[in-house]
Amino acid sequence: MNTATEIAYLVAAASFILGLRMLGSPETARHGNLLSAFGMSLAALVTFFGDEMENYGWVLFGIVIGAVVGVVAARLVEMTAMPEMVALFNGSGGAASLFLGWVVHLSTSPNFFTASTVIMAVFIGGTTFTGSLVAWAKLRELTLAGKRLGGAYTFPGQRAINMGVLIIALLGGVVYAADSSGSVAAGGLAVGILLSLLFGILLVVPIGGADMPVVIAVLNSLSGLAACAAGFAVENAILVVAGALVGASGFILTTVMCKSMNRTLVNVFAGGFGATGGGAGTVVDGVVQPIMAEDAYYLLEAADSVVIVPGYGLAVAQAQHVVREMSDLLEKSGADVRYAIHPVAGRMPGHMNVLLAEANVPYDVLAEMDDINPVMGTVDVCLVVGANDVVNPAARDDECSPIYGMPIIDVDRARIVIVLKRSMGTGFAGISNPLFFRSNTRMLFGDAKTSLQQVVSEFKD
């Protein structure tokens, strides 16, 4: 590696670190994303024209295909499908690390250290690939044999089987690293590949749909670790740095998500995550109080304080812009308006923040769950737009509920709660919500965007 390449890699690494730092604040996140993209582009360009590059035609072909897929996905994928796209991108990173490790095995006779990194890249990459595919299927709510894949599916001996797969994969890795040039070693690597693909499926299948934000964070971290191991295997410093940054940041995000879901990392990696066996919790029965848009207007117009709680339904209805318009009208009428953001609202970390940023909602009106809950009892009207599980009082009150113990936004403690939903259907977790039957709750049924547009019209009239 010549001096110019080393300097370029150093600049790229600095861009990654500074960009990641800027992603920590909504005000600088876009610039941080662009800075990180610049660093990756520089690293790819320098590597492409490096001394060790061969088969320029095939590499250029791959770059063009990847660029086209990335541009099309970024421009055409709806905000509701963003979690699925992130899952597929995580899986693509894992698959790339797996193939890179396999190529190192085929093209060289690696020493013990390199062989160890190859098996790590292969196993972690394969696990990330199939795990991400299962996560994608759950997020898409696909069905298999008449069953919705978004649920949590466990089986007897699940954790023992997972542990057995890990042990056998570890033994295969030891065999490969001990003598990577022999036919027995090649068999060990093949076993590692097959078991990694199987383990990815076993890891994610038992995880319930409501816990997908944590799964996305875990898979993101694993894709980084796989890339880091692949970087050691091919002796590429910038790949090691980039993979380490993704792995570390993904691990931190996983920790934050686990805290928000009241889970532990052991639950995540041992399997069965989100499947407590408690069924759908206590059967909820009561009287629903439906209202019309005009009624909602009167309640909101008379309120001095309003808290808006967005959820996945907001993304489905593409109602973020009309929500912003309504909050502007409320502020003009003298109301104090804030948005309460649950850390795992939506289906990926930061889903609601991205959605509201698209509508140019000011950052200073966004409130975290821990900040808004202590004052929720003083709020005149809490408007729940498409959220379900993150406002479900069963998580706080019902020990039989699968989500019992999960921190929620205590919307039920507001004076009046207006819930916008298409129907009385359950959320992504498939759990009944007693909030809908509370005496202070009013249900505004219909498409969220259409309902809010009607409320806005009442304000304007």
URRALIN-V442214 format. One record per residue. N is the residue number from 1. PHI is phi in whole degrees, -180 to 180 (* if undefined). BURIAL is 1 if it has 16 or more other ideal C-beta (glycine too) atoms within 10 Angstrom, else 0. D_CENTER is the distance of its C-alpha to the mean C-alpha in Angstrom with 1 decimal. Layout:
n;phi;burial;d_center
N;PHI;BURIAL;D_CENTER
N;PHI;BURIAL;D_CENTER
//
This chain:
n;phi;burial;d_center
1;*;0;37.0
2;-82;0;39.1
3;-63;0;38.9
4;-62;0;37.5
5;-65;1;34.5
6;-62;0;34.0
7;-65;0;34.1
8;-63;1;31.6
9;-65;1;29.2
10;-64;0;29.8
11;-64;1;29.1
12;-63;1;25.8
13;-63;1;24.7
14;-63;0;25.7
15;-64;1;23.7
16;-61;1;20.5
17;-67;0;21.2
18;-67;1;22.4
19;-63;1;19.5
20;-65;1;17.0
21;-62;0;19.2
22;-70;1;19.3
23;-69;1;15.6
24;-74;0;16.1
25;-128;0;17.9
26;-59;1;17.3
27;-67;0;20.9
28;-112;0;20.5
29;-61;1;17.0
30;-64;0;18.3
31;-66;0;21.2
32;-65;1;19.1
33;-64;0;17.1
34;-66;0;20.5
35;-65;1;22.0
36;-65;1;19.5
37;-64;0;20.1
38;-62;0;23.8
39;-61;1;23.6
40;-68;1;22.0
41;-63;0;24.5
42;-64;1;27.3
43;-63;1;26.4
44;-66;0;26.2
45;-65;0;29.5
46;-65;1;31.3
47;-65;1;30.3
48;-62;0;31.4
49;-96;0;34.8
50;-73;0;35.2
51;-68;0;38.2
52;-91;0;36.4
53;-74;0;34.9
54;-133;0;36.4
55;54;0;36.0
56;-57;0;35.1
57;-61;0;35.2
58;-66;0;32.5
59;-64;0;30.2
60;-64;0;30.8
61;-60;0;30.1
62;-64;0;26.7
63;-62;0;26.0
64;-64;0;27.1
65;-61;0;25.1
66;-63;0;21.8
67;-65;0;22.7
68;-63;0;23.4
69;-60;0;20.2
70;-64;0;18.2
71;-66;0;20.4
72;-62;0;20.5
73;-63;0;16.7
74;-67;0;16.3
75;-92;0;19.3
76;-103;0;19.1
77;-70;0;15.6
78;-70;0;15.4
79;-60;1;12.9
80;-67;1;12.2
81;-96;1;11.4
82;-59;1;9.0
83;-59;1;5.9
84;-63;1;8.6
85;-65;1;9.9
86;-62;1;7.2
87;-61;1;7.5
88;-67;1;11.2
89;-66;1;11.4
90;-60;1;10.2
91;-64;1;12.7
92;-64;1;15.3
93;-63;1;15.3
94;-64;1;15.9
95;-64;1;18.6
96;-62;1;20.2
97;-66;1;20.6
98;-60;1;22.1
99;-65;0;24.6
100;-65;1;25.5
101;-63;1;26.4
102;-65;1;28.4
103;-65;0;30.2
104;-60;1;31.2
105;-63;1;32.7
106;-74;0;34.7
107;-97;0;36.0
108;-138;0;37.0
109;-113;0;38.3
110;-65;1;35.8
111;-75;0;37.1
112;-60;0;35.7
113;-64;0;33.1
114;-64;1;31.9
115;-63;1;31.9
116;-65;1;29.7
117;-69;1;27.1
118;-63;1;27.4
119;-67;1;26.7
120;-67;1;23.7
121;-62;1;22.2
122;-68;1;23.1
123;-71;1;21.8
124;-66;1;18.5
125;-64;1;18.0
126;-65;1;19.0
127;-62;1;16.8
128;-65;1;13.7
129;-63;1;15.2
130;-71;1;16.0
131;-62;1;13.1
132;-68;1;10.8
133;-65;1;13.4
134;-66;1;13.4
135;-62;1;9.7
136;-60;1;10.6
137;-64;1;13.7
138;-67;1;12.2
139;-66;1;10.0
140;-78;0;13.3
141;55;0;15.2
142;-70;0;17.7
143;-117;0;20.8
144;-136;0;22.8
145;56;0;26.4
146;82;0;25.9
147;-110;0;23.0
148;-74;0;19.6
149;-77;1;17.0
150;-73;1;14.4
151;-80;1;16.5
152;-101;1;16.9
153;-115;0;19.7
154;-115;1;21.8
155;-149;0;25.2
156;-59;0;28.1
157;73;0;28.0
158;-58;1;24.3
159;-69;0;23.9
160;-65;0;27.3
161;-66;0;26.4
162;-59;1;23.2
163;-66;0;25.4
164;-63;0;28.1
165;-61;1;25.9
166;-63;1;24.9
167;-66;0;28.6
168;-64;0;29.9
169;-63;1;27.4
170;-63;0;28.5
171;-64;0;32.1
172;-62;1;31.6
173;-66;1;30.2
174;-64;0;33.2
175;-60;1;35.5
176;-67;1;34.1
177;-66;1;34.1
178;-67;0;37.7
179;-154;0;39.1
180;-75;1;36.7
181;-96;0;39.6
182;-85;0;41.0
183;-69;0;40.3
184;-64;0;39.2
185;-63;1;36.6
186;-61;1;35.3
187;-65;0;35.1
188;-62;1;33.1
189;-66;1;30.6
190;-63;0;30.5
191;-62;1;29.8
192;-61;1;26.9
193;-65;1;25.4
194;-63;0;25.9
195;-71;1;24.7
196;-64;1;21.5
197;-64;1;20.7
198;-68;1;21.8
199;-65;1;19.9
200;-59;1;16.5
201;-68;0;17.4
202;-62;1;18.9
203;-71;1;15.9
204;-100;1;13.3
205;-55;1;16.0
206;-77;1;16.8
207;-92;1;13.4
208;-72;1;13.4
209;-60;1;11.3
210;-68;1;10.9
211;-98;1;9.2
212;-60;1;6.3
213;-57;1;3.9
214;-70;1;6.3
215;-62;1;6.6
216;-60;1;3.8
217;-66;1;5.5
218;-63;1;8.6
219;-65;1;8.8
220;-63;1;8.3
221;-64;1;11.1
222;-65;1;13.1
223;-63;1;13.3
224;-67;1;14.7
225;-63;1;17.1
226;-64;1;18.3
227;-65;1;19.0
228;-63;1;20.9
229;-63;1;22.9
230;-64;1;23.7
231;-62;1;24.9
232;-65;1;27.3
233;-64;1;28.4
234;-100;1;29.5
235;57;0;30.5
236;-115;1;28.5
237;-64;1;27.8
238;-69;1;25.3
239;-69;1;23.1
240;-63;1;23.3
241;-63;1;22.5
242;-62;1;19.5
243;-64;1;18.1
244;-64;1;19.0
245;-65;1;17.3
246;-65;1;13.9
247;-62;1;14.4
248;-68;0;15.6
249;-66;1;13.1
250;-65;1;10.2
251;-67;1;12.5
252;-63;0;13.1
253;-63;1;9.6
254;-59;1;9.5
255;-61;0;12.8
256;-63;1;12.0
257;-65;1;9.3
258;-62;1;12.0
259;-63;0;14.6
260;-68;1;13.1
261;-98;1;13.1
262;59;0;16.4
263;-113;1;15.5
264;-125;0;16.7
265;-63;0;15.7
266;-62;0;18.6
267;-60;1;17.1
268;-66;1;13.9
269;-83;0;16.2
270;-85;0;19.1
271;91;1;17.5
272;75;1;18.1
273;-67;1;15.1
274;88;1;15.2
275;-108;1;18.4
276;-87;1;21.1
277;80;0;23.7
278;-88;0;24.6
279;68;0;24.3
280;-98;0;23.5
281;85;1;25.3
282;-64;0;28.6
283;-66;0;29.7
284;-98;1;29.6
285;-139;0;32.7
286;169;0;34.2
287;-107;0;35.2
288;-92;0;32.8
289;-113;0;34.1
290;-76;0;33.1
291;-134;1;34.0
292;-101;0;34.5
293;-61;1;33.2
294;-64;0;36.6
295;-64;1;36.2
296;-62;1;32.8
297;-60;1;34.4
298;-61;0;37.2
299;-67;1;34.9
300;-72;1;32.8
301;-65;1;35.9
302;-88;0;37.6
303;-84;1;34.6
304;-92;0;34.9
305;-136;1;31.3
306;-132;1;28.2
307;-118;1;24.6
308;-105;1;22.0
309;-113;1;18.9
310;-85;1;16.4
311;-142;1;14.0
312;-60;1;12.6
313;-61;1;16.3
314;-65;1;16.8
315;-68;1;14.6
316;-60;1;16.4
317;-82;1;19.7
318;52;1;19.0
319;-101;1;20.8
320;-64;1;19.6
321;-73;0;22.8
322;-73;1;25.1
323;-63;1;23.5
324;-62;1;24.3
325;-63;1;27.8
326;-66;1;28.4
327;-65;1;27.4
328;-63;0;29.8
329;-66;1;32.5
330;-64;1;31.9
331;-65;0;32.3
332;-65;0;35.4
333;-84;0;36.8
334;101;0;36.4
335;-84;1;33.3
336;-90;0;30.8
337;-115;1;27.4
338;-135;1;24.1
339;-111;1;20.4
340;-97;1;18.8
341;-110;1;15.1
342;-80;1;13.3
343;-58;1;10.6
344;-114;1;8.4
345;-65;1;10.0
346;87;1;8.6
347;-127;1;5.9
348;-157;1;2.8
349;-58;1;4.5
350;77;1;7.8
351;-58;1;7.8
352;-70;1;11.3
353;-62;1;12.5
354;-65;1;12.1
355;-64;1;13.8
356;-72;1;16.6
357;-64;1;17.2
358;-62;0;17.9
359;-93;1;20.6
360;59;0;21.9
361;-71;1;21.6
362;-58;0;23.1
363;-67;0;20.9
364;-75;0;23.7
365;-99;0;23.3
366;-87;1;19.7
367;-121;1;20.0
368;-78;0;17.8
369;-57;1;18.2
370;-68;0;20.7
371;-85;0;22.7
372;-87;1;23.1
373;-59;1;23.8
374;-62;0;27.2
375;-110;0;28.5
376;-63;1;27.2
377;-67;0;30.6
378;-97;0;32.3
379;-79;1;30.1
380;-71;1;32.3
381;-134;1;29.7
382;-111;1;26.0
383;-104;1;24.5
384;-99;1;21.5
385;-110;1;20.0
386;79;1;17.9
387;-89;1;16.4
388;-139;1;17.4
389;-65;1;16.0
390;-79;1;15.3
391;-123;1;19.0
392;-83;1;20.5
393;-62;1;23.5
394;-61;1;23.6
395;-64;1;21.0
396;-100;0;23.8
397;-114;0;26.9
398;-109;1;26.7
399;-69;0;26.8
400;-86;0;26.6
401;-76;1;23.2
402;-60;1;20.3
403;-103;1;18.3
404;-59;1;21.3
405;97;0;20.7
406;-74;1;17.3
407;-61;1;17.9
408;-129;1;18.0
409;-85;1;19.5
410;-80;1;23.1
411;-67;1;23.9
412;-67;1;26.6
413;-90;1;28.7
414;-72;1;29.2
415;-65;0;32.6
416;-132;1;31.3
417;-119;1;28.0
418;-112;1;27.4
419;-108;1;24.7
420;-97;1;24.0
421;-146;1;23.2
422;-74;0;24.5
423;-156;0;25.8
424;-90;0;25.9
425;-62;0;23.3
426;-77;0;20.8
427;-80;1;17.1
428;-63;1;14.3
429;-81;1;15.4
430;71;1;19.0
431;-116;1;20.5
432;-65;1;23.5
433;-120;1;23.3
434;-67;1;26.7
435;-57;1;25.8
436;-67;1;27.1
437;-107;1;30.5
438;-69;1;31.1
439;-68;0;34.3
440;-97;0;32.7
441;-104;1;30.1
442;-120;1;30.8
443;-102;1;28.9
444;-105;1;28.8
445;-82;0;28.2
446;130;1;27.3
447;-62;1;24.9
448;-60;1;23.3
449;-65;1;24.3
450;-64;0;27.8
451;-63;1;28.3
452;-69;1;27.4
453;-62;1;29.6
454;-67;1;32.4
455;-65;1;32.0
456;-61;1;32.1
457;-63;0;35.2
458;-63;1;36.8
459;-61;1;36.2
460;-70;0;37.8
461;-75;0;40.7
//
